[in-house]
Amino acid sequence: MRVLWVKSDVLLPLDTGGKLRTWHLLRNLASRHELTYLGFASADQRQEDVDGMRAVAHEVHVVPRVNAAKGSLRFYAGAALHLFDPLPYAVGKYRSRAFRGRVDELLATRRFDLIVCDFLVPAVNLPRRLPCPSVLFTHNVEAEIWRRHAETKRGRVGRFLYATQHRRMLRFEARTLARFDGVLAVSEADRDTFARLYPGAIKGPVPVIPTGVDTDFFVPAPSRREARSLVFTGSMDWLPNEDAMLFFCREILPLIRNHEPDVTLSIVGRAPTPAVARLAQQSGIAVTGRVDDVRPHIADAAVYIVPLRIGGGTRLKIFEAMSMGRAVVSTTIGAEGLPVIDGTHLMLADGPKAFADAVVRLLRDVDRRRALEVAARTLVVEHYDWSAVAGELDRALTQLARHGVERAASETPADADVPIGAKQPHAAH
């Protein structure tokens, strides 16, 4: 098939879970299909990163975009401009005439068998009427993330603002799901949530493309018996990760240190927000920022922690830790949707005391820790290597493309040919 793959960024460097997931899937798909990739490129994007995308796509097209650093004056000024936009801020900030123009140009000069919109937000720049079948590849239920933000936010103003964004995301997500010939989810939990929140919006069944991991890259590194170190990895400018670390350091880590006073924590990931960066001022906490390779940091830890209270999507970080044979303690939300068994592949714990108790138990009970490490590695090697996951995606896309052609032949096309939100002023990017 000739596939147009639309995303909100360039995949390189591979410094987020979403980028890693798409990279590995495209790497496998590129051997079977002709892929054209379109995404935004930030002002500081290296040309070698754009060129490197040709390893997973036959054609690469980018549209320049200026990203405001989270927490900066420019960031807050941009957010303020979107207060009265009917689109959610996380979507509206990606609305771009230049991107829409490039989409129109590609559709006018190429013939595609399928369009894949990777994540929700690029859909804001797609015309409503498309010349071929289209698939929305979701990595999260976005409205659920904003709902959980609103529930966990402190302060009346903060809760109001996040609740407003939640309502806007509900409307946008519902309309967008209904536009596509097919929708893909990353877990059965996400698929069920779509059905509950948006009954009747999605055409046909929702295939689940599970999380995968490069088991040849993330190889086991048995933890040291005497280790007292914890690690968390992830993009630290993503709000659920920021919330997780602030929550852990404020409410869980002190409980752990009541029993194990020499415990240390490494927070590993790109672009830590100012609040996360300040955690490094506390004794025994390291905030690394972006690293070229997360494996040494995971290997040094006795326990990998996932104290997420907000989230959705792939949970790629857990599978990477499991592939390295690392014992994981996660909240239920942190591992939501993963095919894992509590007490066999990892330990699930909700609430500060339960989470702290689980970590302390694994620090002290080395045999228990070793059993989790072995079971975790075995699970991902046998069932969740990227090559197997990509095969599932290939079959799903082929089937959805065929069904889209059949549906188009039996339906009258819509008259509208405008992107969602086109009646609103376009933001300059």
Buried (B, 14 or more C-beta within 10 A) or exposed (E): BBBBBBBBBBBBBBBBBBBBBBBBBBBBBBEBBBBBBBBBBBEEBEEEBBEBBEEBBEBBBBBEBEBBEBBEEEBEEBBEBBEEBEBBBBBBBBBBBBBBEBBBEBBEEEEBBBBBBBBBBBBBBBBBEBBBBBBBBBBBBBBBBBBBBBEBBEEEEEBEBBBBBBBBBBEBBBBBBBBBBBBBBBBEBBBBBBBEBBEEBBBEEBBBBBBBBBBEEBEBBEBEEEBBBBBBBBBBBBBBBBBBBBBBBEBBBEBBBEBBEEBBBBBBBBBBBEEBBBBBEEEBBBBBBBBEEBBEBBBBBBBBBBBBBBBBBBBBBBBBBBBBBBBBBBBEBBBBBBBBEEEEBBBBBBEBEBBBBBBBBBBEEBEBBBBBBBBBBEBBBEEBBBEEBBEBBBEBBBBBBBBBBEBBEEEEEEEEEEBBBBEBEBBEB
